[in-house]
Amino acid sequence: MCYGDHYRRQLSMELNPGLNGSLTPPPGVGIVHVRALGQNDTLHFLLCSHGAPALLLVHTNSTSSSLQINWNEFLNRSTAGSVRVAPQDSVQYSRALVLTRLWEYDDVNDTADPNKTDPSSFFPPYELASFTWDDLNKTVNLTDHTVRLCGKDSAETFNSNSSFCLLFSAYEGVGREEAWPALLHNANSSQLRLWLDRVTPRSNASRFLFELQSVGSPRHESRVDVLKSIDDEYTPSIFQVSQWVFSPPNANTVMGYTQWKPVAYRKAAPLTEDATPCKHSPPVAVDQASPSGLVLAYFGKESRTFGLNMTFGIKDAPYYNATYFLSWTVLVGMGSPPVEFFSPLVMAIMAIGLGAPLAFILFGGIYVCVRKRRAEPSGYEPIN
Amino acid sequence: MCFLGFGSYFCYDNPAALQTQVIQDMRLTTSKFMQLYAWYSWPNVVLCFLGGFLIDRVFGIRLGTIIFSLFVCGGQVIFAAGALVNHFWLMELGRFVFGIGGESLAVAQNTYAVNWFKGKELNLVFGLQLSMARLGSTVNMNVMSHVYSRIKDLIGSTGPSTLGVSLMIAASTCVFSLICALVLGYLDRRAERILNKEQGKTGEVIKLTDVKDFPLQLWLIFIICVGYYVAIFPFIGLGQVFFIEKFDFSPAQASAVNSIVYIISAPASPLFGLMVDKTGKNIMWVLCAVVTTLISHMMLAFTFWNPWIAMSLMGLSYSLLACALWPMVAFVVPEHQLGTAYGFMQSIQNLGLALIAMAAGAILDNKGYLFLEVFFCACICLALLAVILLYLVDYFRGGELNLSASVRARLLKSSSSDSE
């Protein structure tokens, strides 16, 4: 199968598919389903706020695969298999990204490195599974294929203005968002932007870290590749891209990925100096049951979980209380991650810049030669 | 006398040496940061014409030097005070006042040199002065961040006051230069009394009406000058953070590699000067320099190769260009217009620097380093185009810009024998 730059999918978005009137989910619990229909395959994206927020991606090789949810069982968290994509044998790849915890630590020595921070400097983490989430109904945008999920902890550090939010976007084809980091996306990817807004830090030198989990087939291996890129046109002064890729054992093919640039922003409408670097810890295997209702319902025990922490800031970078804002963006997709290339504008400038002098050399050179040649026959020197 | 310019060169690149600190402490965008360079250049768009006139007619060389040193000193103090009280506009004002003194001081320095050493070791003195200036820039690049971190340890935190104190310490080099100016003035007056000679004059006569008579070649030289220098100085102003972010250099390493251009040009300038004098063929040398700079900018833009290579190349080509480009002016305009031509060249160079410094900051804030480098490459390409045109125009008009030194000497001999 080939997905070129012009590959496009037909998107349809639905909130709580298959939920009938007799059943009302608890406030804040819901599933957003995006069906991305390709020429001979279908992608299913599911964003769920039942427990810890999770984004599930299922790739099927059929154009008629459908999502089936047994809402009663799903809401009771009783059985695996209450959320499934049918027909089962059309499923090629499925993987979920779960946001489990927000950690906060008192960076008194200003190292911005949790490994060098005394465990006693860590505050009790915010469990995203116990957050109260806002109603998805109000934030889902069926035409733009986006949905915003905001929630807060019951602790008093979350006041009426504070929130932790996710903005999910699904895409029909190649493009990029205007807001930094302006990651390149394609028809096989979706984007999650996470931000932590106006939470009262529990110390004057607080820094945060996000704990992420990736759940998928027990056979798949994971690794994080950090690639260097000379192209920082769309994300000024960032020359790296990190991708957490998943592949079958002993194979080079990449089945799916989670891609990000190592940068977070300290303002909602950032300028370059509001950027702050972020670093990931190496992925490790996790044994505990997933805090996400969707993951339990879809995978059950037939899965393997990797965990990874994302830390923000470096030494001397301002603490959270400088702006009371932190945002980070990640791309989730199947197949190989998109690769950046020079923009047409850059190529045009270089082509004209180098081409024009070369053309002048060429034509100037030819003209000079012709003049010299013409001058030659009569050009003997008279002998005095 | 060589130390006269040390202070102003030391402080000119203070912002570049403390780029991260200035941006962080004053909470600036990069484009605002680059305004510090633009404000230095603005007064010089005009003063390049007036500097010589002021020295010759109004102040005299001694008083002029002292006044310009005072401007440099005062400018740097205002600049530092602006950081201390955390007012950015005051810092900009400081750079403006500093700019008023800076370039004119260089003119005064040259006048002293000509006056004292004419007919003796003038070239050597010029060479020494240039080396001293480059030394000032280099020392600044490598020392200022250390000074800053020392002050940080003393005060205990970063912030505008840390920055202000560091810049005040930098201002002491300007005071040193001011003392040099006073001593020079005293010595010069004593020499005048003892040797009974006149006060030095720049000898520059600027007539703006000459501009309309400038030949096409001169305009092309102007384009080369602007296109080339705008891709060097603003780049160095922004270089430190670039090397940190793209090549993972430590701040100290980044400053070091940023200053290599100046370090190389100190010894290379006299050598290249000799080489160009011996061989002639100025246009070819300029072409060489521009192409090499283009290559080094492209290396920085499109590869992760160690920037020491690219920056060393840039240092070499920068020195070569200075040696080959500036003397060409003398070949294309008559001697009585030389002052105007050079003044005009410096003036539009400063205009270009001011505009491009602001543009570069804005580009970096919105489009990143790759685009900035491509923009600098485009500037160099424009210079390259002008070099090629200059060669063709010179060829068809039978100019002598690209003649080898031996042919030039023969021409000179025949024309002098003609006139006999």
Interface residues (C-beta under 8 A of the other chain):
Chain A: K228 I230 D231 D232 E233 Y234 T235 P236 S237 I238 F239 L271 T272 E273 D316 F342 V346 I349 M350 I352 G353 L354 A356 P357 F360 I361 G364 Y367 V368
Chain B: I23 Q24 R27 L28 T29 T30 T158 V241 E245 K246 A301 F302 T303 F304 L364 D365 N366 K367 G368 Y369 L370 F371 V374 F375 C377 A378 I380 C381 L382 L384 L385 I388 L389 Y391 L392 Y395
